Amino acid sequence: MRVLFVCLGNICRSPTAEGVLRHKLREAGLAERVWVDSAGTGDWHVGKAPDARTRVAAQRRGYDLSQQRARQVGRGDFGDFDLILAMDENNLANLRRLCPGDSTAKLDLFLRRYQLELDEVPDPYYGGEEGFEQVLDLVERACDALIVEIKGRL
Ligand code: 4NP
């Protein structure tokens, strides 16, 4: 199974989701069975490591994002991944625009798919430290639900 997380810049929300899911998959003994990646709809930060605030907040909870580098989502991703999970409605709309007609990937809104109280992971980029904690809180809970789905599909 192959899962791609998508946000705007690929330096805050989707790298967090990638790091958290990788960690939870390792804990569940499923790391070898699921391919995980993240990408941005925008290209401003391509090649960069995740935002320092994102890395620090993640590190405090035991998630290592240091090996990640930002990339932009491309048409090939719709054939390479089974499940493409967008962090907000804007990202999802952009993904639907990019998506080739013969794509077999399932596109969805990450939090809505797992029925959290919010539909969107709020963009923390222009806010304070608490925004990065909120991203982690939401992503951790949604990843727990995603792991349950993955176990059911494998
Ligand atoms: P992300 O956050 O989409 O969660 O990676 C952002 C990163 C950069 C920008 C906006 C959001 N930006 O405007 O550069």
Backbone and ligand atoms as CSV (ligand in chain L), in Angstrom:
chain,resi,resn,atom,element,x,y,z
A,1,MET,N,N,0.839,-1.190,0.000
A,1,MET,CA,C,0.000,0.000,0.000
A,1,MET,C,C,0.883,1.254,0.000
A,2,ARG,N,N,0.440,2.271,-0.721
A,2,ARG,CA,C,1.268,3.474,-0.885
A,2,ARG,C,C,0.440,4.720,-0.541
A,3,VAL,N,N,0.941,5.520,0.400
A,3,VAL,CA,C,0.196,6.668,0.924
A,3,VAL,C,C,1.016,7.941,0.723
A,4,LEU,N,N,0.380,8.955,0.124
A,4,LEU,CA,C,1.038,10.251,-0.072
A,4,LEU,C,C,0.250,11.331,0.670
A,5,PHE,N,N,0.943,12.110,1.505
A,5,PHE,CA,C,0.338,13.260,2.182
A,5,PHE,C,C,0.682,14.527,1.405
A,6,VAL,N,N,-0.306,15.404,1.263
A,6,VAL,CA,C,-0.083,16.618,0.471
A,6,VAL,C,C,-0.562,17.860,1.230
A,7,CYS,N,N,0.312,18.873,1.290
A,7,CYS,CA,C,-0.083,20.187,1.814
A,7,CYS,C,C,0.356,21.243,0.793
A,8,LEU,N,N,0.512,22.480,1.227
A,8,LEU,CA,C,0.876,23.540,0.288
A,8,LEU,C,C,2.390,23.579,0.041
A,9,GLY,N,N,3.160,23.747,1.113
A,9,GLY,CA,C,4.599,23.943,0.949
A,9,GLY,C,C,5.448,22.695,1.106
A,10,ASN,N,N,4.883,21.622,1.661
A,10,ASN,CA,C,5.614,20.394,2.014
A,10,ASN,C,C,6.778,20.670,2.973
A,11,ILE,N,N,6.567,21.655,3.858
A,11,ILE,CA,C,7.583,21.882,4.901
A,11,ILE,C,C,6.979,21.889,6.311
A,12,CYS,N,N,5.648,21.855,6.442
A,12,CYS,CA,C,5.045,21.833,7.789
A,12,CYS,C,C,4.112,20.637,7.978
A,13,ARG,N,N,2.907,20.700,7.392
A,13,ARG,CA,C,1.890,19.704,7.724
A,13,ARG,C,C,2.150,18.319,7.137
A,14,SER,N,N,2.393,18.246,5.814
A,14,SER,CA,C,2.548,16.897,5.229
A,14,SER,C,C,3.846,16.205,5.677
A,15,PRO,N,N,4.957,16.928,5.903
A,15,PRO,CA,C,6.130,16.231,6.453
A,15,PRO,C,C,5.867,15.692,7.853
A,16,THR,N,N,5.059,16.433,8.637
A,16,THR,CA,C,4.683,15.947,9.968
A,16,THR,C,C,3.903,14.643,9.828
A,17,ALA,N,N,2.919,14.631,8.935
A,17,ALA,CA,C,2.114,13.418,8.740
A,17,ALA,C,C,2.991,12.255,8.270
A,18,GLU,N,N,3.924,12.536,7.353
A,18,GLU,CA,C,4.830,11.477,6.878
A,18,GLU,C,C,5.642,10.902,8.046
A,19,GLY,N,N,6.213,11.786,8.865
A,19,GLY,CA,C,7.058,11.344,9.978
A,19,GLY,C,C,6.269,10.579,11.026
A,20,VAL,N,N,5.060,11.056,11.330
A,20,VAL,CA,C,4.234,10.394,12.343
A,20,VAL,C,C,3.787,9.025,11.835
A,21,LEU,N,N,3.343,8.951,10.575
A,21,LEU,CA,C,2.884,7.655,10.059
A,21,LEU,C,C,4.035,6.659,9.994
A,22,ARG,N,N,5.201,7.093,9.529
A,22,ARG,CA,C,6.378,6.188,9.494
A,22,ARG,C,C,6.653,5.608,10.873
A,23,HIS,N,N,6.614,6.495,11.888
A,23,HIS,CA,C,6.889,6.086,13.268
A,23,HIS,C,C,5.855,5.053,13.730
A,24,LYS,N,N,4.588,5.329,13.465
A,24,LYS,CA,C,3.519,4.428,13.920
A,24,LYS,C,C,3.541,3.106,13.150
A,25,LEU,N,N,3.939,3.157,11.892
A,25,LEU,CA,C,4.061,1.919,11.108
A,25,LEU,C,C,5.193,1.049,11.650
A,26,ARG,N,N,6.307,1.687,12.021
A,26,ARG,CA,C,7.416,0.925,12.620
A,26,ARG,C,C,6.961,0.265,13.913
A,27,GLU,N,N,6.269,1.032,14.735
A,27,GLU,CA,C,5.770,0.486,16.014
A,27,GLU,C,C,4.828,-0.691,15.781
A,28,ALA,N,N,4.060,-0.619,14.702
A,28,ALA,CA,C,3.075,-1.672,14.407
A,28,ALA,C,C,3.691,-2.831,13.612
A,29,GLY,N,N,4.994,-2.724,13.287
A,29,GLY,CA,C,5.653,-3.778,12.509
A,29,GLY,C,C,5.231,-3.793,11.053
A,30,LEU,N,N,4.760,-2.663,10.555
A,30,LEU,CA,C,4.236,-2.598,9.183
A,30,LEU,C,C,5.095,-1.743,8.247
A,31,ALA,N,N,6.271,-1.329,8.718
A,31,ALA,CA,C,7.081,-0.380,7.945
A,31,ALA,C,C,7.444,-0.908,6.560
A,32,GLU,N,N,7.641,-2.220,6.450
A,32,GLU,CA,C,8.063,-2.792,5.162
A,32,GLU,C,C,6.894,-2.928,4.187
A,33,ARG,N,N,5.690,-2.782,4.684
A,33,ARG,CA,C,4.525,-3.094,3.850
A,33,ARG,C,C,3.814,-1.862,3.307
A,34,VAL,N,N,4.230,-0.677,3.779
A,34,VAL,CA,C,3.561,0.552,3.354
A,34,VAL,C,C,4.608,1.565,2.913
A,35,TRP,N,N,4.404,2.112,1.741
A,35,TRP,CA,C,5.281,3.160,1.218
A,35,TRP,C,C,4.655,4.502,1.583
A,36,VAL,N,N,5.433,5.386,2.209
A,36,VAL,CA,C,4.903,6.673,2.677
A,36,VAL,C,C,5.746,7.805,2.102
A,37,ASP,N,N,5.082,8.863,1.646
A,37,ASP,CA,C,5.816,10.029,1.159
A,37,ASP,C,C,4.935,11.255,1.389
A,38,SER,N,N,5.513,12.444,1.137
A,38,SER,CA,C,4.726,13.671,1.214
A,38,SER,C,C,5.190,14.616,0.116
A,39,ALA,N,N,4.314,15.574,-0.233
A,39,ALA,CA,C,4.625,16.524,-1.306
A,39,ALA,C,C,3.779,17.775,-1.099
A,40,GLY,N,N,4.162,18.841,-1.806
A,40,GLY,CA,C,3.418,20.096,-1.738
A,40,GLY,C,C,2.784,20.414,-3.078
A,41,THR,N,N,1.669,21.148,-3.042
A,41,THR,CA,C,1.093,21.601,-4.309
A,41,THR,C,C,1.906,22.780,-4.861
A,42,GLY,N,N,2.576,23.521,-3.978
A,42,GLY,CA,C,3.418,24.645,-4.401
A,42,GLY,C,C,4.870,24.220,-4.568
A,43,ASP,N,N,5.663,25.089,-5.240
A,43,ASP,CA,C,7.066,24.716,-5.507
A,43,ASP,C,C,8.085,25.602,-4.795
A,44,TRP,N,N,7.627,26.512,-3.922
A,44,TRP,CA,C,8.549,27.504,-3.332
A,44,TRP,C,C,9.650,26.888,-2.491
A,45,HIS,N,N,9.381,25.752,-1.871
A,45,HIS,CA,C,10.327,25.210,-0.883
A,45,HIS,C,C,10.980,23.917,-1.353
A,46,VAL,N,N,10.875,23.618,-2.648
A,46,VAL,CA,C,11.407,22.358,-3.183
A,46,VAL,C,C,12.887,22.196,-2.803
A,47,GLY,N,N,13.235,21.026,-2.287
A,47,GLY,CA,C,14.615,20.719,-1.914
A,47,GLY,C,C,14.962,21.073,-0.482
A,48,LYS,N,N,14.072,21.808,0.188
A,48,LYS,CA,C,14.374,22.237,1.561
A,48,LYS,C,C,13.934,21.202,2.590
A,49,ALA,N,N,14.621,21.220,3.736
A,49,ALA,CA,C,14.203,20.411,4.891
A,49,ALA,C,C,12.918,21.013,5.449
A,50,PRO,N,N,12.190,20.237,6.257
A,50,PRO,CA,C,11.002,20.817,6.900
A,50,PRO,C,C,11.354,22.060,7.716
A,51,ASP,N,N,10.375,22.946,7.863
A,51,ASP,CA,C,10.496,24.165,8.662
A,51,ASP,C,C,11.067,23.829,10.051
A,52,ALA,N,N,11.980,24.679,10.538
A,52,ALA,CA,C,12.641,24.408,11.823
A,52,ALA,C,C,11.628,24.263,12.952
A,53,ARG,N,N,10.555,25.048,12.934
A,53,ARG,CA,C,9.541,24.955,13.997
A,53,ARG,C,C,8.833,23.604,13.949
A,54,THR,N,N,8.594,23.122,12.735
A,54,THR,CA,C,7.984,21.798,12.558
A,54,THR,C,C,8.913,20.709,13.074
A,55,ARG,N,N,10.205,20.822,12.730
A,55,ARG,CA,C,11.175,19.798,13.140
A,55,ARG,C,C,11.331,19.740,14.654
A,56,VAL,N,N,11.388,20.926,15.281
A,56,VAL,CA,C,11.575,20.979,16.737
A,56,VAL,C,C,10.357,20.398,17.455
A,57,ALA,N,N,9.158,20.807,17.019
A,57,ALA,CA,C,7.940,20.308,17.665
A,57,ALA,C,C,7.832,18.790,17.489
A,58,ALA,N,N,8.164,18.293,16.305
A,58,ALA,CA,C,8.093,16.854,16.041
A,58,ALA,C,C,9.129,16.106,16.884
A,59,GLN,N,N,10.339,16.656,16.946
A,59,GLN,CA,C,11.428,16.013,17.708
A,59,GLN,C,C,11.054,15.843,19.175
A,60,ARG,N,N,10.360,16.858,19.716
A,60,ARG,CA,C,9.944,16.786,21.130
A,60,ARG,C,C,9.028,15.590,21.390
A,61,ARG,N,N,8.317,15.167,20.352
A,61,ARG,CA,C,7.429,13.996,20.523
A,61,ARG,C,C,8.050,12.718,19.967
A,62,GLY,N,N,9.332,12.822,19.582
A,62,GLY,CA,C,10.039,11.602,19.167
A,62,GLY,C,C,9.986,11.289,17.683
A,63,TYR,N,N,9.586,12.278,16.865
A,63,TYR,CA,C,9.531,12.053,15.415
A,63,TYR,C,C,10.703,12.761,14.748
A,64,ASP,N,N,11.448,12.034,13.939
A,64,ASP,CA,C,12.626,12.592,13.276
A,64,ASP,C,C,12.283,12.933,11.826
A,65,LEU,N,N,12.268,14.210,11.502
A,65,LEU,CA,C,11.928,14.637,10.130
A,65,LEU,C,C,13.171,15.093,9.360
A,66,SER,N,N,14.365,14.856,9.938
A,66,SER,CA,C,15.578,15.492,9.415
A,66,SER,C,C,15.965,14.999,8.010
A,67,GLN,N,N,15.514,13.810,7.647
A,67,GLN,CA,C,15.907,13.277,6.328
A,67,GLN,C,C,14.978,13.739,5.207
A,68,GLN,N,N,13.897,14.395,5.547
A,68,GLN,CA,C,12.908,14.760,4.522
A,68,GLN,C,C,13.333,16.007,3.743
A,69,ARG,N,N,12.982,16.031,2.459
A,69,ARG,CA,C,13.206,17.220,1.618
A,69,ARG,C,C,11.937,17.479,0.824
A,70,ALA,N,N,11.597,18.763,0.706
A,70,ALA,CA,C,10.329,19.107,0.054
A,70,ALA,C,C,10.377,18.810,-1.442
A,71,ARG,N,N,9.242,18.378,-1.950
A,71,ARG,CA,C,9.079,18.201,-3.397
A,71,ARG,C,C,7.662,18.613,-3.765
A,72,GLN,N,N,7.467,18.857,-5.047
A,72,GLN,CA,C,6.141,19.247,-5.523
A,72,GLN,C,C,5.418,18.017,-6.062
A,73,VAL,N,N,4.118,17.964,-5.816
A,73,VAL,CA,C,3.332,16.845,-6.337
A,73,VAL,C,C,3.320,16.914,-7.873
A,74,GLY,N,N,3.338,15.751,-8.513
A,74,GLY,CA,C,3.330,15.701,-9.978
A,74,GLY,C,C,2.320,14.691,-10.482
A,75,ARG,N,N,2.072,14.692,-11.782
A,75,ARG,CA,C,1.049,13.798,-12.343
A,75,ARG,C,C,1.391,12.335,-12.092
A,76,GLY,N,N,2.686,12.020,-12.047
A,76,GLY,CA,C,3.105,10.640,-11.805
A,76,GLY,C,C,2.642,10.104,-10.463
A,77,ASP,N,N,2.462,11.014,-9.504
A,77,ASP,CA,C,2.040,10.576,-8.164
A,77,ASP,C,C,0.672,9.895,-8.189
A,78,PHE,N,N,-0.165,10.255,-9.141
A,78,PHE,CA,C,-1.512,9.680,-9.179
A,78,PHE,C,C,-1.489,8.215,-9.635
A,79,GLY,N,N,-0.369,7.804,-10.243
A,79,GLY,CA,C,-0.207,6.390,-10.559
A,79,GLY,C,C,0.643,5.666,-9.528
A,80,ASP,N,N,1.475,6.431,-8.825
A,80,ASP,CA,C,2.417,5.807,-7.883
A,80,ASP,C,C,1.795,5.517,-6.521
A,81,PHE,N,N,0.689,6.204,-6.175
A,81,PHE,CA,C,0.120,6.070,-4.827
A,81,PHE,C,C,-1.323,5.570,-4.887
A,82,ASP,N,N,-1.704,4.800,-3.847
A,82,ASP,CA,C,-3.082,4.296,-3.736
A,82,ASP,C,C,-3.979,5.317,-3.056
A,83,LEU,N,N,-3.423,6.002,-2.063
A,83,LEU,CA,C,-4.205,6.920,-1.242
A,83,LEU,C,C,-3.435,8.239,-1.147
A,84,ILE,N,N,-4.085,9.335,-1.578
A,84,ILE,CA,C,-3.455,10.657,-1.527
A,84,ILE,C,C,-4.305,11.521,-0.601
A,85,LEU,N,N,-3.721,11.932,0.526
A,85,LEU,CA,C,-4.473,12.587,1.591
A,85,LEU,C,C,-4.061,14.045,1.710
A,86,ALA,N,N,-5.023,14.933,1.456
A,86,ALA,CA,C,-4.758,16.374,1.461
A,86,ALA,C,C,-5.014,16.947,2.854
A,87,MET,N,N,-4.230,17.952,3.215
A,87,MET,CA,C,-4.347,18.569,4.538
A,87,MET,C,C,-5.473,19.592,4.601
A,88,ASP,N,N,-5.818,20.219,3.462
A,88,ASP,CA,C,-6.954,21.152,3.483
A,88,ASP,C,C,-7.690,21.132,2.139
A,89,GLU,N,N,-8.823,21.836,2.113
A,89,GLU,CA,C,-9.711,21.813,0.936
A,89,GLU,C,C,-9.026,22.384,-0.300
A,90,ASN,N,N,-8.185,23.393,-0.097
A,90,ASN,CA,C,-7.456,23.991,-1.213
A,90,ASN,C,C,-6.515,22.986,-1.860
A,91,ASN,N,N,-5.781,22.276,-1.016
A,91,ASN,CA,C,-4.867,21.255,-1.539
A,91,ASN,C,C,-5.654,20.204,-2.311
A,92,LEU,N,N,-6.815,19.804,-1.763
A,92,LEU,CA,C,-7.619,18.758,-2.406
A,92,LEU,C,C,-8.137,19.233,-3.768
A,93,ALA,N,N,-8.590,20.502,-3.814
A,93,ALA,CA,C,-9.086,21.051,-5.085
A,93,ALA,C,C,-7.953,21.083,-6.120
A,94,ASN,N,N,-6.753,21.464,-5.686
A,94,ASN,CA,C,-5.617,21.497,-6.607
A,94,ASN,C,C,-5.236,20.102,-7.082
A,95,LEU,N,N,-5.329,19.132,-6.174
A,95,LEU,CA,C,-5.040,17.742,-6.560
A,95,LEU,C,C,-6.044,17.262,-7.593
A,96,ARG,N,N,-7.326,17.603,-7.389
A,96,ARG,CA,C,-8.355,17.148,-8.338
A,96,ARG,C,C,-8.114,17.758,-9.716
A,97,ARG,N,N,-7.632,18.993,-9.743
A,97,ARG,CA,C,-7.324,19.648,-11.030
A,97,ARG,C,C,-6.165,18.953,-11.751
A,98,LEU,N,N,-5.164,18.541,-10.960
A,98,LEU,CA,C,-3.963,17.917,-11.536
A,98,LEU,C,C,-4.187,16.472,-11.967
A,99,CYS,N,N,-5.177,15.831,-11.361
A,99,CYS,CA,C,-5.338,14.384,-11.445
A,99,CYS,C,C,-5.681,13.923,-12.866
A,100,PRO,N,N,-4.890,13.028,-13.472
A,100,PRO,CA,C,-5.213,12.494,-14.796
A,100,PRO,C,C,-6.502,11.682,-14.749
A,101,GLY,N,N,-7.236,11.654,-15.850
A,101,GLY,CA,C,-8.533,10.980,-15.898
A,101,GLY,C,C,-8.475,9.498,-15.593
A,102,ASP,N,N,-7.328,8.865,-15.886
A,102,ASP,CA,C,-7.244,7.411,-15.694
A,102,ASP,C,C,-6.595,7.041,-14.358
A,103,SER,N,N,-6.492,8.030,-13.459
A,103,SER,CA,C,-5.858,7.768,-12.160
A,103,SER,C,C,-6.667,6.766,-11.345
A,104,THR,N,N,-5.951,5.881,-10.671
A,104,THR,CA,C,-6.619,4.920,-9.780
A,104,THR,C,C,-6.436,5.307,-8.319
A,105,ALA,N,N,-5.683,6.382,-8.063
A,105,ALA,CA,C,-5.450,6.819,-6.678
A,105,ALA,C,C,-6.746,7.348,-6.074
A,106,LYS,N,N,-6.951,7.055,-4.801
A,106,LYS,CA,C,-8.078,7.628,-4.058
A,106,LYS,C,C,-7.605,8.940,-3.435
A,107,LEU,N,N,-8.334,10.031,-3.740
A,107,LEU,CA,C,-8.002,11.344,-3.173
A,107,LEU,C,C,-8.990,11.647,-2.056
A,108,ASP,N,N,-8.488,12.140,-0.927
A,108,ASP,CA,C,-9.404,12.447,0.176
A,108,ASP,C,C,-8.790,13.517,1.071
A,109,LEU,N,N,-9.658,14.068,1.905
A,109,LEU,CA,C,-9.214,15.029,2.913
A,109,LEU,C,C,-8.836,14.212,4.163
A,110,PHE,N,N,-7.598,14.396,4.625
A,110,PHE,CA,C,-7.033,13.520,5.663
A,110,PHE,C,C,-7.939,13.440,6.906
A,111,LEU,N,N,-8.271,14.583,7.497
A,111,LEU,CA,C,-9.023,14.545,8.760
A,111,LEU,C,C,-10.469,14.121,8.547
A,112,ARG,N,N,-11.068,14.545,7.446
A,112,ARG,CA,C,-12.469,14.179,7.209
A,112,ARG,C,C,-12.611,12.662,7.035
A,113,ARG,N,N,-11.624,12.070,6.359
A,113,ARG,CA,C,-11.675,10.623,6.133
A,113,ARG,C,C,-11.797,9.873,7.455
A,114,TYR,N,N,-11.163,10.409,8.500
A,114,TYR,CA,C,-11.164,9.715,9.793
A,114,TYR,C,C,-12.058,10.407,10.821
A,115,GLN,N,N,-12.917,11.311,10.326
A,115,GLN,CA,C,-13.985,11.912,11.122
A,115,GLN,C,C,-13.487,12.588,12.390
A,116,LEU,N,N,-12.406,13.350,12.259
A,116,LEU,CA,C,-11.995,14.184,13.381
A,116,LEU,C,C,-12.909,15.405,13.441
A,117,GLU,N,N,-12.826,16.184,14.525
A,117,GLU,CA,C,-13.768,17.298,14.682
A,117,GLU,C,C,-13.478,18.438,13.695
A,118,LEU,N,N,-12.270,18.495,13.187
A,118,LEU,CA,C,-11.947,19.453,12.124
A,118,LEU,C,C,-11.811,18.695,10.811
A,119,ASP,N,N,-12.148,19.368,9.699
A,119,ASP,CA,C,-11.941,18.765,8.379
A,119,ASP,C,C,-10.542,19.044,7.843
A,120,GLU,N,N,-9.976,20.179,8.282
A,120,GLU,CA,C,-8.706,20.628,7.711
A,120,GLU,C,C,-7.640,20.744,8.805
A,121,VAL,N,N,-6.387,20.449,8.441
A,121,VAL,CA,C,-5.273,20.726,9.350
A,121,VAL,C,C,-4.900,22.194,9.131
A,122,PRO,N,N,-5.113,23.056,10.148
A,122,PRO,CA,C,-4.843,24.487,9.943
A,122,PRO,C,C,-3.373,24.735,9.593
A,123,ASP,N,N,-3.148,25.629,8.633
A,123,ASP,CA,C,-1.794,25.966,8.195
A,123,ASP,C,C,-1.083,26.727,9.320
A,124,PRO,N,N,0.020,26.176,9.860
A,124,PRO,CA,C,0.682,26.818,10.999
A,124,PRO,C,C,1.737,27.849,10.596
A,125,TYR,N,N,1.985,28.004,9.300
A,125,TYR,CA,C,3.191,28.689,8.819
A,125,TYR,C,C,3.315,30.121,9.323
A,126,TYR,N,N,2.201,30.865,9.321
A,126,TYR,CA,C,2.277,32.276,9.717
A,126,TYR,C,C,1.852,32.512,11.167
A,127,GLY,N,N,1.663,31.439,11.930
A,127,GLY,CA,C,1.201,31.584,13.306
A,127,GLY,C,C,2.274,31.253,14.322
A,128,GLY,N,N,1.835,31.062,15.567
A,128,GLY,CA,C,2.758,30.807,16.673
A,128,GLY,C,C,2.987,29.318,16.892
A,129,GLU,N,N,3.740,29.062,17.961
A,129,GLU,CA,C,4.179,27.699,18.263
A,129,GLU,C,C,3.005,26.750,18.496
A,130,GLU,N,N,1.895,27.299,19.044
A,130,GLU,CA,C,0.762,26.421,19.375
A,130,GLU,C,C,0.171,25.782,18.112
A,131,GLY,N,N,0.322,26.472,16.967
A,131,GLY,CA,C,-0.182,25.918,15.717
A,131,GLY,C,C,0.534,24.630,15.334
A,132,PHE,N,N,1.819,24.566,15.650
A,132,PHE,CA,C,2.603,23.368,15.318
A,132,PHE,C,C,2.224,22.209,16.227
A,133,GLU,N,N,1.881,22.545,17.482
A,133,GLU,CA,C,1.404,21.508,18.413
A,133,GLU,C,C,0.043,20.982,17.959
A,134,GLN,N,N,-0.805,21.911,17.485
A,134,GLN,CA,C,-2.131,21.481,17.016
A,134,GLN,C,C,-1.996,20.552,15.799
A,135,VAL,N,N,-1.068,20.888,14.894
A,135,VAL,CA,C,-0.834,20.011,13.731
A,135,VAL,C,C,-0.479,18.607,14.223
A,136,LEU,N,N,0.423,18.533,15.188
A,136,LEU,CA,C,0.835,17.216,15.709
A,136,LEU,C,C,-0.328,16.493,16.369
A,137,ASP,N,N,-1.116,17.212,17.177
A,137,ASP,CA,C,-2.264,16.582,17.853
A,137,ASP,C,C,-3.213,15.954,16.824
A,138,LEU,N,N,-3.562,16.724,15.797
A,138,LEU,CA,C,-4.516,16.252,14.790
A,138,LEU,C,C,-3.934,15.104,13.967
A,139,VAL,N,N,-2.682,15.289,13.561
A,139,VAL,CA,C,-2.040,14.285,12.705
A,139,VAL,C,C,-1.857,12.965,13.457
A,140,GLU,N,N,-1.497,13.029,14.721
A,140,GLU,CA,C,-1.322,11.786,15.497
A,140,GLU,C,C,-2.631,11.012,15.558
A,141,ARG,N,N,-3.723,11.713,15.828
A,141,ARG,CA,C,-5.016,11.023,15.950
A,141,ARG,C,C,-5.476,10.458,14.612
A,142,ALA,N,N,-5.313,11.242,13.559
A,142,ALA,CA,C,-5.733,10.752,12.244
A,142,ALA,C,C,-4.848,9.581,11.798
A,143,CYS,N,N,-3.560,9.618,12.147
A,143,CYS,CA,C,-2.667,8.507,11.769
A,143,CYS,C,C,-3.038,7.228,12.514
A,144,ASP,N,N,-3.506,7.345,13.753
A,144,ASP,CA,C,-3.974,6.144,14.461
A,144,ASP,C,C,-5.128,5.500,13.688
A,145,ALA,N,N,-6.045,6.327,13.199
A,145,ALA,CA,C,-7.182,5.806,12.434
A,145,ALA,C,C,-6.715,5.258,11.076
A,146,LEU,N,N,-5.744,5.923,10.473
A,146,LEU,CA,C,-5.199,5.445,9.195
A,146,LEU,C,C,-4.524,4.082,9.373
A,147,ILE,N,N,-3.832,3.884,10.488
A,147,ILE,CA,C,-3.190,2.589,10.756
A,147,ILE,C,C,-4.254,1.490,10.836
A,148,VAL,N,N,-5.387,1.804,11.455
A,148,VAL,CA,C,-6.477,0.819,11.536
A,148,VAL,C,C,-6.956,0.476,10.122
A,149,GLU,N,N,-7.127,1.511,9.280
A,149,GLU,CA,C,-7.539,1.262,7.894
A,149,GLU,C,C,-6.495,0.407,7.164
A,150,ILE,N,N,-5.219,0.763,7.345
A,150,ILE,CA,C,-4.132,0.026,6.666
A,150,ILE,C,C,-4.168,-1.444,7.076
A,151,LYS,N,N,-4.305,-1.705,8.370
A,151,LYS,CA,C,-4.342,-3.098,8.854
A,151,LYS,C,C,-5.499,-3.855,8.205
A,152,GLY,N,N,-6.625,-3.167,8.001
A,152,GLY,CA,C,-7.778,-3.810,7.374
A,152,GLY,C,C,-7.568,-4.089,5.894
A,153,ARG,N,N,-6.682,-3.304,5.268
A,153,ARG,CA,C,-6.480,-3.460,3.824
A,153,ARG,C,C,-5.354,-4.388,3.459
A,154,LEU,N,N,-4.424,-4.618,4.382
A,154,LEU,CA,C,-3.243,-5.458,4.067
A,154,LEU,C,C,-3.587,-6.940,4.146
L,1,4NP,P1,P,2.618,23.643,4.720
L,1,4NP,O1,O,2.806,25.121,5.302
L,1,4NP,O2,O,1.708,23.738,3.534
L,1,4NP,O3,O,1.994,22.914,5.856
L,1,4NP,O4,O,4.007,23.145,4.371
L,1,4NP,C1,C,3.192,26.208,4.508
L,1,4NP,C2,C,4.513,26.362,4.160
L,1,4NP,C3,C,4.893,27.456,3.415
L,1,4NP,C4,C,3.953,28.383,3.012
L,1,4NP,C5,C,2.630,28.213,3.358
L,1,4NP,C6,C,2.248,27.115,4.092
L,1,4NP,N1,N,4.351,29.509,2.274
L,1,4NP,O5,O,3.490,30.378,2.007
L,1,4NP,O6,O,5.527,29.624,1.891
